[in-house]
């Protein structure tokens, strides 16, 4: 967690309260979200056993996601295909 927070500070200058910083491994099979809630930080991790996470292209360091896009990213769906009014329904 400290290493990820150090990376956030290197790239963005500081961590911001109520922001999440998302990291993935090279193969796109693991995802970590570092969340700064205003009181501290917490780390969530997800590992995919099949497929891979659809990740931005190299060189993209900052991307704003809608709530639906963030949900799609976390469950491994192609979040780039969701428009402004798209929604995800889990059955």
N, C-alpha and C positions, 0 to 999 in steps of 0.2 A: 504494500500500500504506500509506503514512504517513497519508493522508487517511482511509482506512478504520479504521486503528488509532486515530486521533484521535476518530472517531465512536464507537467501542467505549468509549473512556475517558469520553467525554461522557455516554453512556447508562448504562453499567454501573459507572463509577467507576474501573475498572482491567480489564486483560485477565487472564484466569485461565489458568494452565498447563493443557494438555490439554483445551482448549475450542476449538470452531470457531464463528466468527461468520459468518453467511451473509447476503449482500446481493443484491438483484436490481434491475434497472432498472425503470422505470415500465411498460414494455410487457411485461415478463416474458420477454424473449428472451435476456437475459444474466444469469448467476449468478456471483458471486464468493464464495469461502470463504476467510476469513482464519483461519489455524490457529496457535495458540500452543502450541508443543510443549515448553516448559520451558527450551529453550536459545535460542530465537529465534522468529521468526514466518515463515510462508510463505503465499503467495497462490496459489490455484487459480482458474481461470476457465473458464467453459463458455458457449458461444453456441449457441442453438438456431436452426436454419435453417428449421424448420417448427414451428408451434404456439407455445405459451408455457408458462412454468413456473407451476404452480399455487401461488400465494403466499397467505400469511395476509391477513386483512382489515386495512384501515388502523386504526391504533391499537394493534394487537398488537405489542409490542416484544420479547417474550421467549417462546419456545415450546420445550419440550423434545421432541425427536424420538427415536424408537427407531432402531436401526441400519437396520432395513428401511425406515422412513419416510425416513431420510436418503438411502438408496440410490435410493428412488423419486423424491425431490426432484431429485437430481442428474441422473437420466436423463430427467426431464420427465414422470413419471407422476403421477397424482393421489394424492399421499401421504396426504391426509386420509382417504381411504377405507380405508386399511389398519388393521386392528385389532391387538390385542396379539400374536396368533398368526399373522398373515398373513406370507407370504413372497413374494419376487419371484424368478422364475426367468427368466434370459435365455437365449434359444435361439440 
